[in-house]
Amino acid sequence: MLTLNPSDLTTVELQNYLQYAIAPRPICFVSTIDKEGNVNLSPFSFFNMFSTNPPVCIFSPARRVRDNTTKHSLENVIEVPECVINIVNYNMVMQTSLASVEYPKGVNEFIKSGLTALASDLVRPPRVGESPVQMECKVKQVIQLGDNAGAGNLVIAEIQRIHISEEILDSSGKIDQVKIDLVARLGGDWYCRVTEDNLFQVEKPVRTLGIGVDTIPKTIRNSNVLTGNNLGQLGNVEQLPSDDEIAQFQTDPELKQILDATIGDITNRERELHQYARKLLDEGKVIEAWKALLS
């Protein structure tokens, strides 16, 4: 394993390692305004949500690595502590990238990128009409992390109003994770797109107390077939199936075939049961996988 000390790397080298490793990063497209009324629009992937009550997002306009200068977005929120955080999806990613060009101060990136400026309700900076979610924010604080090239500036923005395109909503009025078609930033010139094909769900252990991997029998825990992800699934159940439930499951045709074919062959039986359990786990059938493993 390659081991690095940040102090031994140049800022450019360190930035490369971090941006490739800490990814994907959501992109916020921030509109700001200076005290003269000049609008700026710039994307940031040093961004995320950090609180729900109060609703707070943070983005970080870092000092430029090449010459240690600050970005117009940072200067603007210090002058006028308001912004709009516009979420970026695939349909606008190229225009968003274009807006990252370092135009001179006073140049309006809405015009340069061809995006639509919509008047906000509560803040002075305009919203991006093409963005599927637009959040009007008051800037509560700016925290400077340093004065060297590459140093970040945490802009703490409290959300005052949210605008959501109805096109990305499901029948219950919630955001549909497929319809929003998000993109995210990776290292270098790389991006990724959240599509239905690469989405998957992981059941959150919010309302349950999983038994944990440490309580899984050693023969299962040390399996050559099951993966770490599989063990995580198995360890997320609240309790193991009963003997009666296991016995009832042994009528399952595929399980019965394994049991019948491996009578007296403990080694092959264990391997085939683990393979069958992995198949069930890949299908999200965790309890059934446990029943197979304990048969």
N, C-alpha and C positions, 0 to 999 in steps of 0.2 A: 504494500500500500504506500502510495506517495504521501509523505508528510511535509507540510509547509508551514513556515512561520510568516505571518503577514508582514512582519518587519523586514524580512529578507527579500520581499518582492517589490517591484515598482508598482505605482498606483494602477497603471494600465494592466499589468499582469494580474494583480489582485482583482481588479474589476472583472477581467475576463473569467477567471475561475469562479468568482461569486455569481456572476450573472448567468453562467451556464449551469451552475449547480443549483442555485436557488430559483427554481422555475417549475412550472409556469407561473408568471406573475400577472394578476389582472391589470388592465390598463384603464386609467381614468384620464379623460380628456377634459382639461380644466380651462374654463374661460374666466378671465380676470379683467380688471379695468384699472387704469391709473387715475390720479386726481385730475388730469386734464381730459379724461374721458376716452383715452385710447384703449381699445380692446385688444387683448392678447388671448390666443388659444394654443394650448400646448399639451401633448400627451405625457403621462408619467406612469411608469411601471413600478416605481417605488411607491406602492399604494395599497391600502386595504381598509376594511372596516375594523374598528377597535372597540366600539361600544354600541349598545342598542338603546340604553336608557341612561344618559342622553344618547341620541343617535349621532355617532362621531365617526368620521373617516379621517385618515391621515395620508397625505402624500408628501413627497420629499423632493423639492427641486435642488439637486446637488450642485455644488460649485463645479464649474467646468474643469475637467482634468488638464486640458492643454494649457490654459492660461489663468486658471483660478478666478475667473469672472463669475458673476451671479446671473441668473436667468431673469427675464422680464417678469415671469409669473411670480417669482419671489418678491421682486421689487414692488410689484403691483399690490400683492396682498398685505404688504407692510403699509403701503400708502392708503389703500382702500381694503379693509379686512372683510372682503366678501368674495365668493367664487361660486361657480356652478361646476359640479362634478358630473360629467356626461360619460355614461358607460359606452364602451366601444364594442360593436359586433362586426361580423364579417363583411357586411355590406358597405361599411365605411372605413375599413382598415387602411386602404391605400390613401384615402384622403387624410386620414389621421396621421399617417406617416409623413405625408407631404407637409402637414402643419408643424412638424418637428424641425423643419428647416430653420436655421437661425437667421431669420429676417431682421433687418434693423428695427430699432424701437420705433413704434408708431405705425408699423405695417400691420394691417389687420389680417390675421391668418384665416378668418372666416372667408374673406374674399379670395385669398391665394389658394385655398383648398377647395373652394366652390361649395362650401357647406352653408346651411341656412341658419341665420341668427334669429332666434325668437326672443321676444322680450320676456324677462323673468317677472314674477309676481312680487317678490319680496326683496330681491337684491338687484344691484345695478348691472353686473355682467350678464350678457345674454346667454341663452341656452342653445345647444346644438340641436336643430330640428330633426336631424337624421338619427340621433341617438335614441335607443329604445328606452332608456331610463335616464332622467335628468334630475339632479338633486341640487336645489338651491341651498347654499350654505353661508353661515357666518363664520369667519375665521376667529377662533377664540384665543389662539396662541401660536407663535412661531418660535420653535426651539432650534437654535443653531448648534450643530454637533461639532463644529470646529471651523477654523478659518483657513485650512489647507485645501489645495486642489482635490476635488472629489468628496469633500465633506458635505454631508446632507443637512437639510433644514426641514425639520418636521413641521408641516403646516397642519394644525389641528382644526378641522372644519366640522362644525355642528350643523347637521341637516335641518333645514327649516321647512322645506316643502319638497315633495317628490312627484315627478310627472312620469307616467308609464304609458308607453304605447299599447293600445288595446290589441294590437296585432300579436303581441307576445303572451297574451293571457290565455289561460285554459278556461274551461266551462265554469269553474268555481271562482273565477276572478283572480287567481293566483298566477304568478309568473311561471310559464312553461319552460323548463330547462332546455328543451329541444328548440322551441320556437325562438328563443332569444339569440341563439347562434353566436355565442360569445367567442372572442379570440383572446389569446394571452401571449405575453412576451416571454421569449426564451433568451439565450445568449446570442451575441452577434446580430446577424440579420434574420434569425429564426423566430417564427411565431408558431402557435398551434391554434387549432379550431375545435371547439366543442361541438361535436355532431352526435346524432343519435347512435351511430355505430360505435363511438368510443366512450359513451356514457355507461356507467355501471353504478349499482347501489350497494352500499355497505350498511347493514343494519346497525344503528347507533345504540350502544348499551346505556341508554338514558334512564329507562324505566326498569331495567333489570340489573341484577348483580350476577355477572358471569362467574362460573366456577373457576376460571383461570386455567392457563396452560399447565401450571404446576400440579394441578390435580388430575390431569389426564394420565391414565396408566402408562407406565414407562415403555411398554412394547409399542404403544401407539405414538407416544411422544418422540420416540427415537426411530420412527418409521423411515425407510428409504424411499417410500412412495409419496407420502403426504408432505406438503410444503409448509412453510411457516404461515402462509395465509390460511391454509387448511386448519392448522392448529389454532389459529386465532378464531376461526369460525367455531370450532369445537369447544373452545374455552369460553365462548360467549353465551352458552346455554346456562339457565339457572339451575337445572338439575338433570341427572341422567334418566333415560327411560327405565321404566320398571321391568322386572323379569317377565311379567305377563305381556307387556308391550313388545319386548324383544321377541318372545315366542310367537306372538301373532304375526310379526313382520317376517318371520322365517317362511311364511307361505309365499312371499314375494318370489316370482318365478326366477329372476336372475340370481337372487341370493340362494334360493333352494338349489339351483344348478351348481353353484360354487360349492355349497356344503356337501352335496352328493358326490361331486367329482373329486373332492379332496379328503375323503374319509381316510384317516390314518396318516395323512400327509400334512403335518402341522405347518411346515415351512411354506409350502405352496398355498395352503389355505390362508395363512396370514397375509401373504403378498396379494392374493387375489381379492381378499376382503378389503384390504387397504385401497386397491385399485378401484374397486366398486364404490367404496366410500368417497374416494376423491371425485369420481364421476357424479355422485349424488351431491357433494359439496359444490361442485361447479354449477350444478343446477339450482343451488340455494336450498337443498333439502337437508338441513343440518340434523334434525332429529332422526330422519331415516338413516343418515350416515352413521350416527351413533349406534342405532339398532343393528346395522350391518357389522360395525366394528366389534360390538359386544356379543355377537352371535357365536 
